[in-house]
Amino acid sequence: MEFLLVLFIFPILVVGASIAGYVILKKWYIVPLGVFGFFLMLTLILFNTTFFFWVFAYTALALLVSLIMKFTIQLLDSAT
């Protein structure tokens, strides 16, 4: 079950939260900070310290998606 969470469900949730968070908040750094805090708490409460690698991986994914959203929306706004 942890395999499915780590490789499929968590990344889908992070991408969805990053897109929704940027659209709603218009700040590219808020969602990656929230993702880092959320998964850090999961590491300390639910998982063991080997999950700490995934905390950084999901934070990097959230940062990447947020920046892509920022530049895409800026590009669309400048085109109109």
N, C-alpha and C positions, 0 to 999 in steps of 0.2 A: 504494500500500500504506500509506503514512503517513496518508493521508486516512482509511482504515478504522480504523487504530489510534487516531488522535486523536479521532475523532467517535463511534466505536462500541465498540471493544474496551476501551480504557483506562477510559472512564466505567463500563462494566459491571463491570470488575475493581475499580474504586474503590468502587462501591456495595456489591458483594459483600464486599470486605475490610472496609468500614466496619461492615456488619451483623455479620459474623462476629467482627470484632475487639471490638465492643462487647459482644456476647453472651458471649464468652470472657473478656475482661479486665475488664469492668464499669467502664471508665474512658473517658470520652468524648473525651479529648484525645490519647490514645496513637496511635490510627490516623491522624488528620490529621497529626500530627508525622511518623509513618512514611511517609505518602504524600508529604509535602513533601520529606523526605530522599531517598526513592527516585526521585522524578521530577526532583529537582535533580541527582542523580547521572546520570540518563539524559540530562539536558540537557547536562551537561559532558562526558560520555563519548560518547554516541551521536548526539544531535541537535545542532543549532546554537542560538544564543542566541534565535532567534525562537520556540523552543519554551518559553521562560521564561514567557510569558503563560499557557500551559497548566498550568504548575506551580502557579500560583496558582488557576487555575480548578478543577483537580482537588483541591487542598487545601481550597478552599471547599466543593466538593461533598462531600468526606469529612467535613468539619466539620458541614455541614447534615444529612447522613444520620446521623451519630453523635448529634447533638442530638435529632433526631426519634426515634431509637431510645431514647435516655435518657428522654425525656418519655413515650413510649408505654409503656415498661416500668414507669415510675413510676406512670402512670395505671392500668395493669392490676394492679399490686401493691396500690395503694390501694383498688381496687374489690373485692378479695377479702378 
